[in-house]
């Protein structure tokens, strides 16, 4: 982790400051149990008069203390000066602006993963090299299995519904359709039973052939199959046994 810690401090000189000829900043610190304590050392030279050729030394010590958490790894702490500047605020004062960059690592907490009852059962069975049976699986798995059975049963019911449904009631229009079709075919002398199938959405000639176990050419002998649409009535003949 990294933290930038700013410091601002006014420093007062013993005499008037005409010019800062040199300035530098150093830091010293030690790490304690719950803090980093140290000093910022500002040193350099200055002229007290513009025309003076002599320079005077200066030195200031700025103490600081930085709190750290108990999780901080002490050996990982690094404290460096990242920025330093100053301004003249009076004839004998300057204001310094300092930034320290603190870098450190913290101890990671151990994350304990809680295992649910299902995982505990599976681990126990794997350790004992036993096969898992339906009764060993938690209720939630049993419910899932029950849903699978229900879906399977529903599929079977749907498949049963897809069986051929023959219209028991034939109206006059259907009778006329059968009579005209039989007269126009070569099989009018055979003993046949005729069924009217109303074409449902999604049904095609291929599905009709599979449904009634006949060929497409056989259906074409009795019906116009050039443009089949939903709701069309299809005549399906069966030979009497």
N, C-alpha and C positions, 0 to 999 in steps of 0.2 A: 504494500500500500504506500501511497505517496500523499503527503500533506505539505502545502506551502504556508509558512507562518510569517506574517509581516511584522516589522518593528518600525516605529517612528519615534525619533528622539531629538530634542533640542540640546545642542552642546554649547556651552558658554566658555569663551576664551578669557584669559587674564587681561589681555590688552585688545586694542582695536585691531580688526583684521582687514587689511587692505587687499591681500591676495593669498589664496591657498596655492602654494607652489607644488605640493605633493600630498597625497592622501591614500591610505590603504586600510583594509579591513581584514581582520582575522577572527577566528572563533576558537574557544576552548570550552570543553564540556566533559561531564562524567554522567554515566547512567546509574541511577539509583532504582530502588524497587518500584516506585510509582511515578518517577519523574526524570527528566533530563535537565540538569542544572549546569549553568556555565556563564561565560562572559563573551561579549563582542568587543574586540579591541580595535578602536579607531585611532590611527597614528598618522603623523605626517609633519609637514613644515609649512610655515606661512610668513608673509611680510606684514609688518604692522604699519608701514608707510609706503606710499607708492614709489618714492624716490630712494627708499632704503635698499642697500645692497645686501644687507644682512637678513638671514632667515632664522625664524625661531621654531623650535620643535613643539609639537603638541601630542598629547596622548589622553584618550578617554576610555574608560571601561564601562560597558553597559551590561549589567547582569540580566540574566533571563532564566526562566524555569518553564518547562513544557511538561504537562501531565501526560502519562502513558497508562494504558490499561494493563491489567494483570495478565491478559492473554498475549501481550507483546513478547516476542522472542528477542531477548536482550542482545544476543550475538548478531542479530540481523539489522540492528539500528545503524542508519547512516544519516549524518547531519551535515549538509553542505550549504555554502552561500550561493544563492541563485541570482541575486540582484543587489546592487548597491548604488545609491545616488545621494546628492546633497544639494541644499539650497541655502543661500545667504538670507537670513531673516532680520539681521540687525548688524550694527557695526562690529559687534564682538560675539555674534551667535550664528551658528549654522544648524540646519535641520537635516538629519540623515534619514534616508529611507532604505530599509534593509529587508530582504526576503530570504528566509532559510527554507531549504527543502528537506523535509524529514521523510525518510524511506525506511520501512520496517515490514516484518511479517508477523502474523498472529497464528497462534495454535488453532488447529482445526478441531472442531467438536466431532466426536465420533457419532455418526448417525446410525441408530439402531433400527433396523427394519423389522416391523412387527409382521409376523406371518399369520395369515388367517387359518381357520380350522381346516380348510380343504388342503392347503399346502402341507400342514402338519401330518395329515393322514397319508398323503402321497409319499412324503419323505419316509414315514414309518414303514410303509409297505415296500418301498425300494430298498431300505436297509435290511429288511427281513427276506428279500427276494421272493415276495409273495405276489401273486397275480391279483390285480384289482378286480373286484366284482361289482355288480350294480349296487348291491346292498352296502358296499364300503364307501360309495361316493356320497357326498353331502346332498341335502335335500334340493339344493339349487340345481344340481346336475340331474337329479331324478325328474325335476320339473321340466328341464330341457328335453330329456328323453320322452317324457309324456307328450310334449309339444310335437316332437318328431313323429310319434305314433299317430297323433291326431292329424297331422299334415298328410301322412301316408294314407290314412283312412279316407280323408277328404279327397285325395287324388283318386282312390279306388271308386269312390262314389261318383266323381266327375266322369271317370272312364265308363262307368255303368250308364250314366246319363247320355253318353255319346252313342249308345247302341241305337240301331234303326228303330224309329218310331213310325209305324204305319197308320195312316189316317183311317179310322174306323168309319167315319161318316163321310160319304161322298155326295156332294150336292149335284144338282142337275147339270151345272156347267162342267163339272169333272166327268160326269157320265157321257156328256156330249164329246168331250175331249177324247175319252177312251174309245168311243164308237168310231169317231172319225179317224183316229190313228190306226185302229185295227183294220178298218176297211182299206186303208192306203198301204198296208204292209202285206208281205207275202205269207205271213204266219197266221192269217186270220182263221185258218182251218184248224189250228192247234188249240188245245184246251189250256188256257192261260188264266192266271190271276193277276190283276193289275192293281198297282199301288201308286198313289199320288204323293210325291215328295215336294214340299215347299222349300225352295233353296234358301238357306240361312246365310247370314253374313260370314264371309271367310270361306265358305264351301266352294269347291271347284269340281270340275269333271273328274279329276283324279280322286278327290275325297269320296265322291259318289261311287266310283268304281270300287274303291276299297270297302266302302260301307255295305254295298249290296253284292259284292263279289261278282261283278260283271265287267265286261270290257267297255271301253269308250265307244267302239264301233257299234256294240249292241245297243247302248243307250241312244246313239245317233240314229238308229233305225226307227225309233219311236218319238224322237224329239229334235227340235231345232237347237243345236248346241253352238251355233255360230256366235251368239252374243248372250251368254248366261249372266243374269243379274239377280241380286237378292230379291226374293219374293216370287221368282218364276216357279211354275209348277212343272215338275219333271215326272213323266210316266215311266214307271219301272215294272215290266212284266216278269212274272214268275211262272214256270211250268208246274202244273199240278202233278203231284206224285201219284 
